[in-house]
Amino acid sequence: MKYDFKQVQNILPLVIRSKLPILIRGPHGIGKSEIAKDLNTKIAGYLEPDDKKRANRFGSKDYVYPVIERRASQMPDAGDLMGLPQLDGQTTSFLPMKWFHQACVEPCILFFDEVDRGVQDVRQALFELTDSRKLAGHHLHPDTVIIACVNGGQGDTAYTVGDMDPAELSRWVVFDVSPSHDDFCNWAKGKINDIVLDFLKQNPAHLEHKGEFEPNKVYPCRRSWVRLDRAISESPNDYMDSNIVGLTLLSNVFIGHETAIAFADFVKNYAKQVSVEDIIIKGNFELAKKLEINQHMALIEKFELHDFFKQDMSENQMNNLAKYLILVPPELAMKIWETVTKLNPKSGTTLHKTTVGKTSVGKYLAKLNGAEELAN
C-alpha cells in the first residue's frame, strides 16, 4: 500500500509516540528526507501535548529537535556506528561517536539516509539500534526518535540497492510513500517561482518521470525542479523573460530534454495566458472559454494570491466571478465557491446569492452537490 504525504503525516504521530523506528521508502527526489527534517518542530508536541508538561520535560514548550543526519552509504564498516574501542582496566569498551553520544544525552531525530546502500556490516549493526535502542552498551535518550529513508521498495527494480530481508524489515515501521501531485504543489506555494509552479500545475506529467528509466538519461523529479528553480532565481540573467534559449539550455541539465523544451515553450507563451484579472476585473469570458480543465484549475488556485478575494468585492467583480463559476466544468464550480468562502466568508455568501441570467449560483451548486438545501 502506498501513502501520500498527508496520510503519512496523519499516522506518524502515533508511531512516534511508540518510539519505534520509522523507515520511509520511495523513489528518489520526492521529499522523503524533508518528511524527517520537518518533524523537528513537531515531535515534542506529539510526545507531550500539554504546554506546561512539555516545558518541564524538554526545557521549553517550543523545543526543536536537533536532526542528526548520517548516510549509511558513507559508512565503510560498523565502527562508524559503534565507535572506537578503548581499554577499560583489563577489558575493553566502545567510546561512542560524538553524534551518537548526542542522541544518547538529549532528545534528537537520529536520521539515517540511504540505509539500503550501506554495507552489510553497517546494516546489521543497525539491528541492535532499531530493536533495542542501544549500541555497544550505550542507550539512546528515551525521547530520541529514529527515522531512516531508502529508495528501494517492494517490487522496485529501478535502483541499485541491497534488498532488505524480512528480519531486517521487521525491526522498522515501514511507510511506502508515493506523494501526490497536490502534495508537491501545496508544499511549493511560496517556495518556488510562480511560473514554475503554474507549469507543474498545468502539466502534472512533467513533474516526475513514471515508468522505465533509460540508463544515464536525465529525467525530471521533484528535487530537480526545486534545484532548477534555485538556479533560475540566483542567476543574473532574466531567463524567465527574454532569454528563452538560455532557459532551455539551463533547464535541460536539470529536467532533461523533452521537459525542458515543454517548460521553455510554456514560459515563452506565459504572457498570453488568461489571468485572474482578465476574468474578474475585465470580464473577458471569450478567453476563459478556450481554457482546458487543467488551466481552469491553475487559474482558480491563483485566487488565493490576490488580495481582492480577501476583501469585499465590487458588484461588477462578483457578477464576473459568478459568470465564471457557471462557465467552468461542473466539477470545478464548487471549488470556486469553497475557495472564495475560505478567503472571505462574506463574499462566499454573496456569491451564493448571485444570479447569472436566470441561474441562481446557490441553486446551481446545490444541484451539482445533490443537496437542495444549499440553495436556501
C-alpha positions as CSV (number, residue, x, y, z in Angstrom):
1,M,0.0,0.0,0.0
2,K,1.3,3.5,-0.9
3,Y,0.8,6.5,1.3
4,D,0.7,10.1,0.2
5,F,2.3,12.8,2.4
6,K,-1.0,13.7,4.1
7,Q,-1.6,10.1,5.1
8,V,2.0,9.8,6.4
9,Q,1.6,13.0,8.5
10,N,-1.6,11.7,10.0
11,I,-0.1,8.4,11.0
12,L,3.4,9.4,12.1
13,P,2.4,10.9,15.4
14,L,1.0,7.6,16.5
15,V,4.2,5.8,15.6
16,I,6.5,8.4,17.1
17,R,4.7,8.2,20.5
18,S,5.6,4.5,20.5
19,K,9.3,5.3,20.0
20,L,9.5,2.7,17.2
21,P,12.0,3.2,14.4
22,I,10.5,4.6,11.1
23,L,11.5,3.6,7.6
24,I,10.3,5.7,4.7
25,R,10.6,4.0,1.3
26,G,10.0,5.7,-2.1
27,P,11.5,7.0,-5.3
28,H,14.4,9.5,-5.4
29,G,13.7,13.2,-5.2
30,I,10.2,13.1,-3.8
31,G,11.0,14.7,-0.4
32,K,11.4,11.7,1.9
33,S,14.2,13.4,3.8
34,E,12.1,16.5,4.1
35,I,9.5,14.5,6.0
36,A,12.1,13.6,8.6
37,K,13.6,17.0,8.9
38,D,10.2,18.8,9.0
39,L,9.3,16.9,12.1
40,N,11.9,18.7,14.3
41,T,9.4,21.3,15.5
42,K,6.5,18.8,15.9
43,I,7.8,15.8,17.8
44,A,7.9,17.4,21.2
45,G,4.2,18.3,20.8
46,Y,3.4,14.7,19.7
47,L,5.1,13.2,22.8
48,E,3.7,15.8,25.2
49,P,0.7,17.8,24.1
50,D,0.4,19.8,27.3
51,D,2.4,23.0,27.2
52,K,3.5,23.0,30.8
53,K,4.4,19.4,30.9
54,R,6.3,19.7,27.6
55,A,8.3,22.7,29.0
56,N,9.2,20.6,32.1
57,R,10.1,17.6,30.0
58,F,12.1,19.3,27.3
59,G,13.2,22.5,28.9
60,S,10.9,24.5,26.6
61,K,7.4,24.2,25.3
62,D,8.8,25.1,21.9
63,Y,11.6,22.5,21.9
64,V,13.1,21.9,18.5
65,Y,14.6,18.5,17.9
66,P,18.2,18.6,16.6
67,V,18.4,16.5,13.4
68,I,21.5,14.2,13.4
69,E,21.9,13.0,9.8
70,R,24.1,10.1,8.8
71,R,24.3,8.4,5.5
72,A,24.7,4.7,5.8
73,S,26.1,4.6,2.2
74,Q,29.2,6.6,3.5
75,M,29.9,4.3,6.4
76,P,32.6,1.8,5.3
77,D,32.1,-0.5,8.4
78,A,30.2,-1.0,11.6
79,G,32.8,1.0,13.5
80,D,31.3,4.2,12.1
81,L,28.2,3.3,14.1
82,M,29.6,1.6,17.2
83,G,32.5,4.0,17.8
84,L,36.1,3.1,18.8
85,P,37.3,0.6,21.4
86,Q,39.2,1.7,24.5
87,L,41.0,-0.1,27.3
88,D,38.8,-0.2,30.4
89,G,41.1,-1.8,33.0
90,Q,41.5,-5.4,31.9
91,T,38.6,-5.2,29.5
92,T,37.6,-3.0,26.5
93,S,34.6,-0.9,25.8
94,F,33.5,1.3,23.0
95,L,33.6,5.1,23.0
96,P,30.5,6.3,21.1
97,M,30.8,8.6,18.2
98,K,30.2,12.2,19.0
99,W,26.9,12.3,17.1
100,F,25.7,9.1,18.8
101,H,26.6,10.4,22.2
102,Q,24.4,13.5,21.5
103,A,21.4,11.2,20.7
104,C,22.0,9.4,24.0
105,V,22.1,12.5,26.2
106,E,19.4,14.7,24.6
107,P,16.2,14.2,22.5
108,C,17.1,14.1,18.8
109,I,16.0,12.9,15.5
110,L,18.5,10.3,14.5
111,F,18.1,10.3,10.8
112,F,19.8,7.5,8.7
113,D,19.6,8.1,4.9
114,E,20.4,5.6,2.1
115,V,20.3,2.6,4.5
116,D,19.8,0.2,1.6
117,R,23.0,1.4,0.1
118,G,25.0,0.7,3.2
119,V,27.4,-2.3,3.5
120,Q,26.0,-5.3,5.2
121,D,28.1,-4.8,8.4
122,V,26.6,-1.4,9.0
123,R,23.0,-2.6,8.3
124,Q,23.5,-5.5,10.8
125,A,24.8,-3.1,13.4
126,L,21.6,-1.2,13.0
127,F,19.7,-4.3,14.1
128,E,20.5,-3.7,17.8
129,L,19.8,0.0,17.5
130,T,16.4,-0.4,15.9
131,D,15.5,-3.4,18.1
132,S,16.8,-2.3,21.5
133,R,17.5,1.4,21.1
134,K,21.2,0.9,22.1
135,L,24.6,0.2,20.6
136,A,27.6,-1.3,22.3
137,G,26.1,-0.6,25.7
138,H,25.1,3.0,25.1
139,H,21.4,3.7,25.3
140,L,19.5,6.3,23.3
141,H,17.8,9.1,25.2
142,P,14.2,8.0,25.9
143,D,12.8,10.7,23.6
144,T,15.2,10.3,20.7
145,V,13.4,9.2,17.5
146,I,15.0,7.0,14.8
147,I,14.0,7.7,11.2
148,A,15.5,6.2,8.0
149,C,15.0,6.6,4.3
150,V,15.6,4.2,1.4
151,N,14.9,4.2,-2.4
152,G,14.2,0.6,-2.8
153,G,10.7,-0.8,-2.1
154,Q,8.6,-3.8,-2.7
155,G,8.9,-4.7,-6.4
156,D,11.1,-1.7,-7.2
157,T,13.9,-2.7,-9.5
158,A,14.9,0.8,-10.7
159,Y,17.7,1.2,-8.1
160,T,21.0,-0.5,-7.4
161,V,20.4,-1.1,-3.7
162,G,20.6,-4.0,-1.3
163,D,17.4,-5.9,-0.6
164,M,16.1,-5.8,3.0
165,D,15.2,-9.3,4.2
166,P,12.2,-10.0,6.5
167,A,14.2,-10.0,9.7
168,E,15.6,-6.5,8.8
169,L,12.3,-5.1,7.8
170,S,10.5,-6.4,10.9
171,R,12.6,-4.0,13.0
172,W,11.1,-1.0,11.2
173,V,7.7,0.6,10.9
174,V,7.6,0.8,7.1
175,F,5.9,3.5,5.0
176,D,5.9,3.1,1.3
177,V,5.5,6.7,0.1
178,S,4.0,7.8,-3.2
179,P,3.3,11.6,-2.8
180,S,0.5,13.0,-4.9
181,H,0.8,15.9,-7.4
182,D,-1.1,18.0,-5.0
183,D,1.3,17.2,-2.2
184,F,4.1,18.9,-4.1
185,C,2.0,21.8,-5.3
186,N,0.8,22.6,-1.8
187,W,4.4,22.4,-0.4
188,A,5.8,24.5,-3.3
189,K,3.5,27.5,-2.8
190,G,5.6,30.5,-1.9
191,K,8.8,28.4,-2.2
192,I,9.4,28.3,-5.9
193,N,8.7,30.7,-8.8
194,D,5.0,31.2,-9.6
195,I,5.6,30.5,-13.3
196,V,7.4,27.2,-12.5
197,L,4.6,26.2,-10.2
198,D,2.0,27.1,-12.8
199,F,3.7,24.9,-15.3
200,L,3.7,22.0,-13.0
201,K,0.1,22.5,-12.0
202,Q,-1.0,22.6,-15.6
203,N,1.4,19.8,-16.8
204,P,1.4,17.2,-14.0
205,A,3.0,14.6,-16.2
206,H,6.2,16.7,-16.3
207,L,6.6,16.8,-12.5
208,E,8.4,13.4,-12.5
209,H,9.1,10.5,-14.7
210,K,6.8,7.5,-14.5
211,G,7.8,4.1,-16.0
212,E,11.1,2.6,-17.0
213,F,14.3,4.6,-16.8
214,E,16.8,4.6,-19.6
215,P,20.4,4.3,-18.3
216,N,22.2,7.7,-18.0
217,K,19.3,9.7,-19.2
218,V,18.3,12.8,-17.2
219,Y,14.6,12.8,-16.1
220,P,12.6,15.4,-14.1
221,C,11.8,14.7,-10.5
222,R,10.6,16.9,-7.6
223,R,14.1,17.5,-6.4
224,S,15.3,18.6,-9.9
225,W,12.5,21.1,-10.2
226,V,13.5,22.7,-6.9
227,R,17.1,22.8,-7.9
228,L,16.2,24.3,-11.3
229,D,14.2,27.0,-9.6
230,R,17.1,27.8,-7.3
231,A,19.4,28.1,-10.3
232,I,17.0,30.4,-12.1
233,S,16.4,32.6,-9.1
234,E,20.1,33.1,-8.3
235,S,21.1,33.8,-12.0
236,P,21.8,37.4,-13.0
237,N,20.2,36.7,-16.4
238,D,16.4,37.1,-16.8
239,Y,15.8,33.6,-18.1
240,M,12.1,33.8,-17.4
241,D,11.6,36.9,-19.5
242,S,13.6,37.2,-22.7
243,N,16.3,34.5,-22.7
244,I,14.2,31.5,-23.8
245,V,17.1,29.8,-25.5
246,G,19.2,30.1,-22.4
247,L,16.3,28.8,-20.3
248,T,16.0,25.7,-22.5
249,L,19.8,25.0,-22.1
250,L,19.7,25.6,-18.4
251,S,16.6,23.5,-17.8
252,N,18.0,20.6,-19.9
253,V,20.7,19.8,-17.4
254,F,18.2,19.6,-14.6
255,I,15.0,18.1,-16.0
256,G,16.0,16.5,-19.3
257,H,15.5,17.5,-23.0
258,E,11.8,16.8,-23.5
259,T,10.6,18.5,-20.3
260,A,13.0,21.5,-20.8
261,I,11.5,22.2,-24.3
262,A,7.9,22.0,-22.9
263,F,8.8,24.3,-20.0
264,A,10.6,26.9,-22.1
265,D,7.6,26.9,-24.5
266,F,5.3,27.4,-21.6
267,V,7.4,30.4,-20.3
268,K,7.5,31.9,-23.8
269,N,3.8,32.0,-24.0
270,Y,3.0,32.7,-20.4
271,A,2.1,36.3,-21.0
272,K,-0.7,35.1,-23.3
273,Q,-2.3,33.0,-20.6
274,V,-5.6,34.1,-19.0
275,S,-5.1,35.9,-15.7
276,V,-7.4,36.3,-12.7
277,E,-7.7,40.0,-13.7
278,D,-8.8,39.0,-17.2
279,I,-11.8,37.2,-15.7
280,I,-12.8,39.0,-12.5
281,I,-11.9,42.6,-13.4
282,K,-12.1,42.7,-17.2
283,G,-14.8,40.0,-17.7
284,N,-13.1,38.6,-20.7
285,F,-15.0,35.3,-20.9
286,E,-14.1,34.6,-24.6
287,L,-10.6,33.9,-23.3
288,A,-12.0,31.7,-20.4
289,K,-14.0,29.6,-22.8
290,K,-10.8,28.5,-24.6
291,L,-9.2,27.1,-21.4
292,E,-8.8,23.4,-20.7
293,I,-9.7,21.9,-17.3
294,N,-6.0,22.0,-16.1
295,Q,-5.8,25.6,-17.0
296,H,-9.0,26.4,-15.1
297,M,-7.7,24.6,-12.1
298,A,-4.4,26.6,-12.2
299,L,-6.4,29.8,-12.5
300,I,-8.7,29.0,-9.6
301,E,-5.6,28.2,-7.4
302,K,-4.3,31.7,-8.2
303,F,-7.3,33.2,-6.4
304,E,-5.5,32.8,-3.0
305,L,-2.7,35.0,-4.3
306,H,-5.0,38.0,-4.9
307,D,-5.9,40.4,-2.2
308,F,-9.2,41.4,-3.7
309,F,-10.6,38.0,-2.9
310,K,-9.8,38.6,0.8
311,Q,-11.7,41.9,0.7
312,D,-15.3,42.8,-0.1
313,M,-15.6,42.6,-3.9
314,S,-17.5,45.1,-6.1
315,E,-20.8,44.2,-7.6
316,N,-19.2,44.0,-11.1
317,Q,-16.4,41.7,-9.8
318,M,-18.9,39.5,-8.0
319,N,-21.0,39.2,-11.2
320,N,-18.0,38.3,-13.2
321,L,-17.0,35.7,-10.6
322,A,-20.5,34.2,-10.7
323,K,-20.4,34.0,-14.5
324,Y,-17.0,32.3,-14.4
325,L,-18.4,29.8,-11.8
326,I,-21.2,28.9,-14.2
327,L,-18.8,28.7,-17.1
328,V,-16.2,26.3,-15.7
329,P,-16.5,22.5,-15.8
330,P,-19.1,21.5,-13.2
331,E,-16.5,19.6,-11.0
332,L,-14.6,23.0,-10.5
333,A,-17.7,25.2,-9.7
334,M,-17.8,24.0,-6.1
335,K,-14.1,24.5,-5.7
336,I,-14.5,28.2,-6.7
337,W,-17.2,28.8,-4.1
338,E,-15.2,26.9,-1.4
339,T,-12.1,28.9,-2.2
340,V,-13.8,32.3,-2.2
341,T,-15.7,31.4,1.1
342,K,-12.4,30.4,2.7
343,L,-10.8,33.7,1.8
344,N,-13.8,35.8,2.7
345,P,-16.9,34.2,4.1
346,K,-19.0,37.3,3.3
347,S,-18.0,37.1,-0.4
348,G,-18.9,33.4,-0.3
349,T,-22.4,34.2,1.0
350,T,-22.8,37.0,-1.6
351,L,-21.6,34.7,-4.4
352,H,-24.1,32.1,-3.3
353,K,-27.0,34.6,-3.7
354,T,-25.8,36.0,-7.0
355,T,-27.9,35.2,-10.2
356,V,-26.4,34.9,-13.7
357,G,-29.3,35.4,-16.1
358,K,-32.0,33.1,-14.8
359,T,-29.5,30.8,-13.0
360,S,-29.0,31.2,-9.2
361,V,-25.5,30.3,-8.1
362,G,-26.8,28.7,-5.0
363,K,-29.3,26.5,-6.8
364,Y,-26.7,25.6,-9.4
365,L,-24.2,24.5,-6.7
366,A,-27.0,22.6,-4.8
367,K,-27.9,20.7,-8.0
368,L,-24.2,19.8,-8.6
369,N,-23.8,18.7,-5.0
370,G,-27.1,16.8,-4.8
371,A,-28.2,18.8,-1.8
372,E,-31.1,21.1,-2.5
373,E,-30.8,22.7,1.0
374,L,-27.7,24.5,-0.2
375,A,-29.9,26.7,-2.3
376,N,-31.7,28.1,0.7
